[in-house]
Amino acid sequence: MSAPPDARPPEPGGPGPGPARRLAGIIAGRRTKWVVLALWVVLLAALGPLAGRLGDVEENDAASWLPGGAESTQVVKLQERFRDDETMLAVIVYERPSGITAADQAKARSDVAAFAGLPGAQRPQGPFPSQDGKALQTLVPLTDVDVVKAVDDARDLAERGPPGLAAHVTGPAGGGADMFKVFDSIDGFLLMAAGIVVIVLLLFIYRSPLLWIVPVLSALVALGLAQSVVYLLARYADLTVNGQSAGILTVLVFGVATDYALLLVARYREELHRHADRHEAMEFALRRAAPAIIASAATVAAGLLCLLAAEMNSTAGLGPVAAAGVITALASITTLLPALLVICGRWLFWPLVPRYDARYLAPEAYEAEHGVWSRVAGLVGRRSRVIWAVTSIGLVALVFGLGSLRAQGLSDAGQFVDKPDSVAGAEAVARHFPAGSGVPAVVIAKASASRQVAAAVSGTPGVAELSRPVTAAGLVQYEATLRDPADSKAAQRTVDRLRDAVHAVPGADAKVGGATATSLDTNRAADRDNLVIIPIVLAVVLLILVALLRALVAPLLMMATVVLSFLASLGASALAFRHVFGFEGADAGFPLLAFIFLVALGVDYNIFLMHRVREESQALGTRRGVLRGLTVTGGVITSAGLVLAATFTALTTLPLVGMVEMGFVVAFGVLLDTLIVRSLLLPALSHDLGRRIWLPSSLGRHRSSTEPDSAELLTPVS
């Protein structure tokens, strides 16, 4: 069936003359679509090769996560004066519960010579026997070397001992090697996991064996471009990138790009029923869907960029990394995807090919395809006050789970889902040697105050041993072995006492660093970031919503429901972490990152809904607009939420507790927001308040000629 020349659908908020329509016409044009595709090919040819180099600029050492102002980071920089190369200490521990034998001692002594031959190894020290006679310990400084290979070689040598002798490699080098191995495997594994999840869900959602290819290809292009941009920022703009931010970038781009693709494809399918020409259908789809998609991307990106105000380098670095992913996803889905869809044509939707039918020019005809969501909208229309009251009570009940949240940092053992060799070694060291052995506190001061500083350190409770002084460039360095495990709260309290003691030495300008001090400074910086950044993000997101909806009440409602959803998700997740997964706690920065992702992504779905509600309210009145907006967006937004939740679930397959927790809370929160907040709570509140949600705009002050005076007069859209 062909369209008559004047066949145009009603255009509430639809294309009109102006730059936006011209731009949509260019992207979906008969000839210009090929230009858009060619530009993307050129862009990928120029920047694509840089994506594979992102791992070269990752920094996964603990000190690099802190700002330069942290005392532990200052110590790291001062230590460079004492050596030419960066050194990591490997601690090899041998353990026999029944007692070390002569053969065990001979094995440990022979290993010392073998360790000296490892690339980058500096004069090994030991073996040192434990007081209980059940363990031996050898210290091997590793300098300017592939630490993973060096540690693997050391483990291979140490494990070839007499039967019954256990050997482990721990210390900063052992723990670092185990962490590097995880991060090295993250990108490829997450890309595969996220890709499989997205493809399976798109096959189910689209019910087409072909259509999924174009959104997935667009998401891959966005990811490659994002990785290239992040590489350039890290290489030339001093952006901090680590394995965590690189992993989050992968799932975020896949999830966000697929979300935006679902919204655009759904609107394109709708317009294909109303237009015989697919180019014209895409022009209308772009013009109508793009404002919500752009507003969503702007909200998420702006919220993420607020992380630049963080004191933690890792948190501040995550902001631009994730924002780059969102922006490239937006660019790909609003330009490359439309061009590919119109190039491929309607057959891409096979076997459910959308054909032009003049009957679809009436909105009710399209709504008839949404039977389930039409019934949900009808329920909201009849029982709005009951629905928002019950859902609010349920969410508040989940908030009480926050009492189980222990976000004071993770011990070395608590960072891993399983127990790697470095953790087993640290436990063995703690059983037989001073618990902080191999991971000392580092004290650096002016050499002129060496004796006074040494006395202050030795007299500090919690210090077991003090090394000989090492001097360089007018400075002196001491290493203080702590009585408690280096990753414990007791050790952190000792570091606080140490700092108080050495800071009190006149003229010493003493500073305390080391692994324990780094963890302590990390937790304190994270606490400060939580207090500063969360209010900034709320203010920025609210301003964007006010500008988008040209109202104040609706944005405040949206923010209130999203914050409630975040608190409920965090409470439920805290209960799961403690009682289901058995995790010891969470990283100190976890609440802030969970807040950023859940609030930004939660507002996403509310934007998609409320932007359509505002469009419909202009023609139908607010209460009918709420029900129609819920009816026609319910399916696609729910599908988008399922895809995003599933992609973040891929993080839960990693062996790092922090990544598992982040994947779980975001997936749970997105589902909660999609299925409860966006589907029931926000529509019910909006329906109950009626046109007042648009105050103080004219849409909120003046009743539409099609809007009844009360909710009781309103017949749900069907």
C-alpha positions in Angstrom: 0.0 0.0 0.0 1.4 3.4 -1.0 1.0 6.6 1.0 -0.9 9.5 -0.3 1.2 12.6 -0.8 -0.3 14.3 2.3 -0.2 11.3 4.6 1.5 12.5 7.7 0.9 11.4 11.3 -0.1 13.7 14.0 3.1 15.5 15.2 2.9 16.4 18.9 6.5 17.3 19.5 7.4 15.9 16.1 9.5 17.2 13.3 9.1 20.7 12.3 11.3 23.0 10.2 14.7 23.8 11.7 18.2 22.6 12.3 17.1 19.4 14.2 14.9 18.2 11.3 17.6 19.1 8.8 20.2 17.1 10.7 17.8 14.1 11.0 17.2 14.4 7.3 21.0 14.3 6.6 21.6 11.2 8.8 18.7 9.3 7.2 18.9 10.8 3.7 18.9 8.7 0.6 22.5 9.8 -0.4 23.8 11.3 2.8 23.4 8.1 4.7 26.4 6.8 2.8 28.4 9.9 3.7 27.6 9.2 7.4 28.8 5.6 7.0 32.0 6.7 5.2 32.8 9.2 8.0 32.5 6.5 10.6 34.8 4.2 8.5 37.4 7.0 8.3 37.1 7.7 12.0 37.6 4.0 12.9 40.5 3.7 10.6 42.2 6.7 12.2 41.5 5.9 15.9 40.6 2.2 16.0 44.2 0.9 16.4 44.5 2.9 19.6 41.8 0.9 21.3 44.1 -2.1 21.7 46.7 0.0 23.5 44.5 1.0 26.4 46.0 -1.7 28.6 49.4 0.0 28.1 48.3 3.1 30.0 46.5 1.4 32.9 47.8 2.0 36.4 46.8 -0.6 38.9 49.1 0.2 41.8 47.4 1.4 45.0 49.3 4.6 45.4 48.4 5.8 41.9 44.7 5.9 43.0 45.4 8.7 45.5 45.8 12.4 44.8 49.3 14.0 45.2 48.3 15.6 48.4 47.9 12.4 50.3 50.8 11.7 52.7 51.3 8.1 51.5 51.6 9.3 47.9 54.1 12.0 48.9 56.2 9.1 50.5 56.0 7.2 47.3 57.5 10.2 45.4 60.2 10.7 48.1 61.2 7.1 47.9 62.4 7.7 44.3 65.3 9.6 45.8 66.5 6.4 47.5 66.6 4.2 44.3 66.9 4.5 40.6 64.2 2.1 39.8 60.8 1.2 41.3 61.1 -1.8 43.6 58.4 -4.3 44.7 59.2 -6.7 47.5 58.4 -10.4 47.0 58.1 -12.4 50.3 58.6 -16.1 49.9 57.3 -18.0 52.9 57.9 -21.8 53.6 55.7 -23.5 56.1 55.6 -26.9 57.7 53.1 -27.3 60.6 55.2 -30.1 62.2 58.3 -27.9 62.2 61.0 -27.0 59.6 63.4 -29.8 58.8 67.1 -29.7 57.8 66.0 -30.6 54.3 63.6 -27.6 54.3 66.4 -25.3 55.4 68.6 -26.6 52.6 65.9 -26.1 50.1 65.3 -22.5 51.2 69.0 -21.7 51.1 69.4 -23.1 47.6 66.4 -21.1 46.5 68.1 -17.8 47.6 70.8 -18.3 44.9 68.1 -19.2 42.3 66.0 -16.1 43.2 69.1 -13.9 42.7 69.1 -15.1 39.1 65.5 -13.9 38.4 65.3 -10.9 36.0 65.2 -7.7 38.1 65.9 -9.4 41.4 68.2 -7.5 43.8 70.1 -9.3 46.6 67.6 -11.7 48.2 67.7 -11.7 52.1 67.2 -14.8 54.2 65.9 -17.3 54.8 64.8 -16.1 58.2 63.4 -18.7 60.6 60.2 -18.0 62.7 60.4 -18.1 66.4 58.1 -21.2 66.5 60.4 -23.1 64.1 57.6 -23.8 61.7 58.3 -21.4 58.9 61.1 -19.7 56.9 60.9 -16.3 55.1 63.0 -14.9 52.2 62.8 -11.4 50.9 63.4 -10.7 47.2 63.3 -7.0 46.0 62.2 -6.9 42.3 63.2 -3.9 40.3 62.0 -2.7 36.8 60.7 -6.1 35.8 57.6 -7.9 34.6 56.3 -8.6 38.1 53.8 -11.2 37.0 56.5 -13.3 35.2 59.0 -12.8 38.1 56.5 -13.9 40.7 55.4 -16.9 38.6 59.0 -18.0 38.3 59.6 -17.5 42.0 56.5 -19.6 42.8 57.7 -22.4 40.4 61.1 -22.5 42.1 59.8 -22.4 45.7 57.1 -25.0 45.2 59.7 -27.7 44.2 60.4 -28.6 47.8 60.4 -31.7 50.0 56.9 -33.3 50.5 54.9 -31.5 53.1 56.6 -28.2 52.8 54.2 -25.5 51.6 55.6 -22.4 49.8 53.9 -19.2 48.8 54.9 -15.9 47.3 53.3 -12.9 48.9 54.2 -9.3 49.8 53.5 -6.3 47.5 54.9 -8.1 44.5 52.9 -11.3 45.1 49.7 -9.5 45.7 50.3 -7.1 42.8 51.0 -10.0 40.4 47.7 -11.7 41.4 45.8 -8.5 40.9 47.5 -7.7 37.5 46.5 -11.2 36.3 42.9 -10.4 37.0 43.0 -7.0 35.3 44.8 -8.4 32.3 42.0 -10.8 31.6 39.1 -8.4 32.4 38.6 -6.6 29.0 38.5 -9.6 26.8 36.3 -11.7 29.1 33.9 -8.9 29.8 33.5 -8.1 26.1 32.7 -11.7 25.4 30.3 -12.0 28.3 28.5 -8.7 27.6 28.3 -9.5 23.9 26.7 -12.9 24.5 24.2 -11.5 26.9 23.2 -8.6 24.6 22.9 -10.9 21.6 20.7 -13.4 23.4 18.4 -10.7 24.8 18.1 -8.8 21.5 17.2 -12.1 19.7 14.4 -12.5 22.3 13.3 -8.9 22.2 13.4 -8.3 18.4 12.3 -11.9 17.5 14.5 -11.5 14.4 17.6 -13.4 13.5 19.1 -10.4 11.7 18.1 -7.2 13.4 20.4 -7.6 16.5 23.5 -7.4 14.3 23.2 -3.7 13.6 22.8 -2.5 17.3 25.6 -4.8 18.4 27.9 -3.6 15.6 27.1 0.0 16.6 27.9 -0.8 20.2 31.2 -2.4 19.3 32.1 0.7 17.2 31.2 3.0 20.2 33.3 0.8 22.5 36.3 0.9 20.2 36.0 4.7 19.8 35.6 5.2 23.6 38.7 3.1 24.3 40.7 5.1 21.7 39.6 8.4 23.3 40.4 7.2 26.8 43.8 6.0 25.6 44.6 9.5 24.3 43.4 11.1 27.5 45.5 8.8 29.6 48.5 9.2 27.3 48.5 13.0 26.9 46.1 14.5 29.5 47.3 12.5 32.6 44.0 10.8 33.1 44.2 7.9 35.6 42.9 4.6 34.1 42.9 1.3 35.9 41.5 -2.2 35.4 38.3 -1.3 37.2 37.4 1.7 35.1 38.4 -0.1 31.9 36.1 -3.0 32.9 33.2 -0.7 33.7 33.7 1.1 30.4 33.1 -2.2 28.5 29.8 -3.1 30.2 28.6 0.6 30.3 29.1 1.2 26.6 27.4 -2.1 25.7 24.5 -1.5 28.1 23.9 2.2 27.3 24.4 1.8 23.5 21.9 -1.1 23.4 19.5 0.9 25.6 19.5 3.8 23.2 19.3 1.4 20.2 16.2 -0.2 21.6 14.5 3.2 22.0 15.4 4.3 18.5 14.5 1.0 16.8 11.2 0.9 18.6 10.3 4.5 17.4 11.6 3.6 13.9 9.4 0.5 13.8 6.4 2.7 14.9 7.1 5.2 12.1 7.6 2.5 9.5 3.9 1.7 10.0 3.1 5.3 9.3 5.4 6.0 6.4 5.9 4.2 3.1 9.4 5.7 2.8 11.9 4.3 5.3 14.1 7.4 5.0 11.2 9.6 6.1 10.3 7.1 8.8 13.8 7.3 10.2 13.8 11.1 10.0 10.6 11.2 12.1 11.9 8.5 14.5 15.2 10.4 15.0 13.5 13.7 15.6 11.1 12.3 18.1 13.4 9.9 20.0 16.6 11.9 19.9 15.7 14.6 22.5 15.1 11.9 25.2 18.2 10.0 24.2 20.4 13.1 24.2 18.9 14.3 27.5 19.6 10.8 29.0 23.2 10.8 27.7 23.8 14.3 28.9 22.4 13.5 32.4 24.6 10.4 32.7 27.7 12.1 31.3 27.2 15.1 33.5 26.7 13.0 36.6 29.9 11.0 35.8 31.9 14.1 35.1 31.1 15.3 38.6 33.5 12.7 39.7 36.3 15.0 38.6 35.8 16.8 41.9 36.9 13.6 43.7 40.1 13.5 45.8 40.7 9.9 44.7 42.6 9.7 41.4 40.9 6.5 40.6 37.4 7.9 41.2 38.2 11.2 39.4 39.6 9.1 36.5 36.5 7.0 36.2 34.3 10.0 35.5 35.9 11.0 32.1 36.4 7.3 31.2 32.8 6.4 31.7 31.5 9.7 30.2 33.6 9.1 27.1 31.8 5.7 26.8 28.3 7.3 27.1 29.1 10.1 24.6 30.5 7.7 22.0 27.5 5.4 22.5 25.2 8.4 21.9 27.2 9.4 18.8 27.1 5.9 17.4 23.4 5.2 18.1 22.2 8.6 16.7 24.3 8.6 13.6 25.8 5.3 12.6 22.8 3.1 13.7 20.2 5.1 11.8 22.4 5.2 8.6 22.8 1.4 8.8 19.1 0.8 9.4 18.0 2.7 6.4 20.8 1.3 4.3 19.6 -2.3 5.1 15.9 -1.6 4.7 12.8 -3.1 6.2 13.9 -6.7 5.5 16.2 -6.4 8.5 13.1 -6.9 10.7 12.2 -10.2 9.1 10.1 -12.1 9.8 8.0 -9.4 11.5 8.5 -6.7 8.9 6.7 -3.5 9.7 4.6 -2.4 6.6 3.0 1.0 6.0 -0.7 1.0 6.9 -2.8 4.2 7.0 -4.7 2.9 10.0 -1.5 3.5 12.1 -1.8 7.2 11.5 -4.1 7.1 14.5 -2.1 6.7 17.8 -4.7 4.3 19.2 -3.9 1.7 16.5 -0.3 1.5 17.6 -1.3 1.4 21.3 -3.4 -1.7 20.5 -0.1 -3.6 20.1 0.8 -3.0 23.8 -1.9 -5.1 25.5 0.1 -5.8 28.7 1.2 -2.2 29.2 -2.2 -1.0 28.3 -3.5 -3.1 31.2 -0.8 -1.8 33.5 -1.7 1.8 32.6 -5.3 1.0 33.3 -4.4 -0.2 36.7 -2.4 2.9 37.4 -5.3 5.0 36.2 -7.8 3.3 38.6 -5.6 2.8 41.7 -2.8 5.4 41.4 -2.8 6.4 45.1 -2.8 2.9 46.4 0.0 1.9 44.0 2.4 4.8 44.9 1.7 4.2 48.6 2.4 0.5 48.5 5.5 0.7 46.3 6.9 3.5 48.5 6.5 1.5 51.6 8.1 -1.5 50.0 11.1 0.5 48.9 11.5 2.1 52.3 11.5 -1.4 53.9 14.5 -2.3 51.7 16.3 0.9 52.9 16.7 -0.6 56.3 19.1 -3.1 54.9 21.7 -0.3 54.9 22.4 -1.3 58.5 24.3 -4.3 57.0 26.5 -2.2 54.8 30.2 -2.2 55.9 32.0 0.1 53.4 35.2 0.7 55.4 37.5 -1.0 52.9 38.5 -4.6 52.1 41.5 -6.5 53.4 43.9 -8.1 50.9 42.1 -11.4 51.4 38.7 -9.7 51.2 39.4 -8.3 47.7 39.3 -11.7 46.0 36.3 -14.0 45.7 38.7 -17.0 45.9 42.0 -17.2 47.8 45.0 -16.6 45.5 48.5 -17.7 46.5 49.5 -14.2 47.8 46.7 -14.2 50.3 47.5 -17.8 51.5 51.1 -16.6 51.9 50.1 -13.5 53.9 48.1 -15.7 56.2 51.1 -18.0 56.7 53.4 -15.0 57.4 50.8 -13.7 60.0 50.8 -17.2 61.7 54.6 -17.3 62.3 56.1 -13.9 61.9 55.2 -10.3 63.0 51.9 -9.8 61.1 53.2 -6.8 59.2 56.4 -8.5 58.1 57.2 -7.8 54.4 54.7 -4.9 54.2 56.3 -2.3 56.5 55.3 1.3 57.2 57.8 3.7 55.5 59.0 6.8 57.4 60.9 9.5 55.5 62.3 12.6 57.3 65.1 15.0 57.1 68.4 13.3 57.8 69.3 15.9 60.5 66.5 14.6 62.7 67.3 10.9 62.1 67.8 9.9 65.8 64.7 11.8 67.1 62.5 10.2 64.4 63.9 6.7 65.1 63.1 7.2 68.8 59.6 8.4 68.0 59.0 5.4 65.7 60.4 2.8 68.1 58.3 4.2 71.0 55.1 4.0 69.1 52.8 1.2 70.3 52.1 -1.4 67.5 55.6 -1.2 66.0 57.5 -4.5 66.2 60.8 -3.7 64.5 62.7 -0.8 63.0 65.1 -1.2 60.1 68.5 0.5 59.8 68.4 4.0 58.4 69.0 4.7 54.7 70.1 8.2 53.7 69.9 10.0 50.4 69.7 13.6 49.2 69.5 14.9 52.8 66.7 12.5 53.7 66.5 9.4 55.9 64.2 6.4 55.4 63.1 3.9 58.0 61.0 0.8 57.5 58.8 -0.1 60.6 57.4 -3.6 60.8 54.0 -3.5 62.4 52.7 -6.1 64.9 49.3 -6.4 63.2 48.6 -7.5 59.6 49.2 -4.6 57.2 45.6 -4.7 55.9 44.0 -4.6 59.3 42.2 -1.8 61.2 44.7 -2.2 64.0 47.6 -1.5 61.7 45.9 1.6 60.4 45.5 2.8 64.0 49.2 2.2 64.4 49.9 4.3 61.3 47.9 7.2 62.9 49.9 6.9 66.0 53.1 6.9 64.0 52.1 10.0 62.2 51.3 11.8 65.4 54.6 10.8 66.8 56.9 11.7 63.9 55.0 14.9 63.1 55.7 16.1 66.6 59.5 15.9 66.0 60.7 19.5 65.5 62.2 20.2 62.1 61.9 16.6 60.9 59.2 17.2 58.2 58.5 13.5 58.6 56.0 11.6 56.6 54.6 8.0 57.0 53.6 5.9 54.0 53.6 2.3 52.9 50.7 -0.1 52.0 48.8 0.4 55.3 49.1 4.2 55.1 47.9 4.1 51.5 44.8 2.1 52.5 44.1 4.5 55.3 44.4 7.6 53.0 42.2 5.8 50.4 39.4 5.3 52.9 39.5 8.9 54.1 39.6 10.3 50.7 36.6 8.2 49.7 34.7 9.4 52.8 35.3 13.0 51.8 34.3 12.3 48.2 31.0 10.8 49.3 30.1 14.0 51.3 31.1 16.4 48.5 30.2 14.7 45.2 26.7 13.3 46.0 25.1 16.7 46.5 26.8 18.0 43.4 25.5 15.2 41.3 21.9 15.7 42.6 22.0 19.4 41.8 23.4 18.9 38.3 20.9 16.1 37.4 18.0 18.2 38.7 19.0 21.2 36.6 19.1 19.1 33.5 15.7 17.6 34.2 14.3 21.1 34.8 15.7 22.3 31.5 14.4 19.2 29.6 10.8 19.1 31.1 10.5 22.9 31.6 9.0 22.2 35.0 10.0 21.9 38.6 7.6 19.5 40.2 8.1 16.6 37.8 11.9 16.8 38.1 11.7 16.8 41.9 9.4 13.8 41.8 11.8 12.0 39.4 14.8 12.8 41.7 13.0 11.7 44.8 11.9 8.4 43.4 15.4 7.6 41.9 17.1 8.4 45.2 14.6 6.2 47.1 15.3 3.5 44.5 19.1 3.9 45.0 18.8 3.6 48.8 16.6 0.6 48.5 19.0 -1.1 46.1 22.0 -0.4 48.3 20.1 -1.8 51.3 19.0 -4.9 49.5 22.5 -5.4 48.1 24.1 -4.9 51.6 22.0 -7.8 52.9 23.0 -10.0 50.0 26.7 -9.2 50.3 26.7 -10.1 54.0 24.2 -13.0 54.2 24.3 -14.6 50.8 27.8 -13.9 49.3 29.5 -13.8 52.7 31.7 -10.8 51.7 33.6 -9.1 54.6 32.5 -5.7 53.4 32.9 -3.2 50.6 35.4 -0.7 49.4 35.1 2.8 50.9 34.3 4.3 47.5 31.6 1.7 46.7 28.6 3.8 47.9 29.6 6.8 45.7 30.1 4.7 42.6 26.9 2.9 43.2 25.1 6.2 43.6 26.6 7.6 40.4 25.5 4.7 38.3 22.2 4.0 39.9 21.0 7.7 40.0 22.3 8.5 36.5 21.0 5.3 34.9 17.8 5.4 37.0 17.0 8.9 35.8 17.6 7.6 32.3 14.4 5.5 32.2 12.4 8.2 33.9 13.5 10.6 31.2 12.4 8.2 28.5 9.0 7.9 30.2 8.4 11.5 31.2 9.6 13.0 27.9 7.0 10.9 26.1 4.4 11.8 28.8 5.0 15.5 28.3 4.7 15.1 24.5 1.4 13.3 24.9 0.1 15.7 27.6 0.3 18.6 25.3 -2.4 17.0 23.1 -4.3 14.8 25.6 -3.9 16.4 29.0 -1.6 15.2 31.8 -3.5 12.2 33.1 -4.2 10.7 29.7 -0.7 11.6 28.7 0.7 9.6 31.7 -1.3 6.5 30.7 -0.5 6.8 27.0 3.2 7.4 27.7 3.3 4.4 30.0 1.5 2.3 27.5 3.7 3.0 24.5 7.0 3.1 26.2 6.6 0.3 28.8 7.8 -2.6 26.6 10.8 -0.9 25.1 12.0 0.7 28.4 11.6 -2.6 30.3 13.6 -4.3 27.5 16.3 -1.7 27.8 16.4 -2.2 31.6 16.8 -5.9 31.2 19.6 -5.5 28.8 21.5 -3.0 30.9 21.0 -5.1 34.1 22.2 -8.2 32.2 25.4 -6.5 30.9 26.3 -5.3 34.4 25.7 -8.8 35.7 28.7 -9.9 33.6 30.8 -8.1 36.3 29.7 -10.6 38.9 31.6 -13.4 37.1 34.9 -11.8 37.9 37.1 -13.0 40.8 37.3 -9.5 42.4 34.8 -8.7 45.2 34.6 -5.0 44.3 33.6 -5.8 40.7 31.1 -8.4 41.9 29.5 -5.9 44.3 29.3 -3.2 41.6 27.8 -5.5 39.0 25.2 -6.8 41.5 24.1 -3.5 42.9 23.8 -1.8 39.5 21.9 -4.8 38.0 19.6 -5.1 41.0 19.0 -1.3 41.0 18.3 -1.1 37.3 15.7 -3.8 37.5 14.1 -2.2 40.6 14.0 1.1 38.9 12.7 -0.3 35.6 10.1 -2.7 37.0 8.8 -0.7 40.1 9.8 2.9 40.0 9.4 3.7 36.3 6.5 1.3 35.7 4.4 1.9 38.9 5.6 4.5 41.4 6.4 7.5 39.1 3.4 7.0 36.8 1.1 6.6 39.8 2.4 9.8 41.5 2.2 11.7 38.2 -1.3 10.5 37.5 -2.4 11.4 41.1 -1.0 14.9 40.9 -2.2 15.5 37.4 -1.2 18.7 35.6 0.4 20.0 38.7 3.6 18.0 37.9 4.3 20.6 35.1 4.3 23.6 37.5 5.3 26.3 37.1 5.1 26.0 33.3 1.9 26.9 31.5 1.2 23.2 30.9 0.7 22.9 34.7 -1.4 26.0 35.1 -3.9 25.6 32.3 -6.1 22.5 31.9 -6.1 21.0 28.4 -9.5 21.0 26.6 -9.2 17.2 26.4 -8.4 16.7 30.1 -11.2 15.9 32.6 -11.4 17.7 35.8 -10.8 14.6 38.0 -9.2 11.2 37.7 -12.5 9.5 38.1 -13.7 10.9 34.7 -10.7 9.5 33.0 -11.0 6.3 31.0 -7.7 4.4 30.7 -6.1 4.3 27.3 -6.5 0.9 25.6 
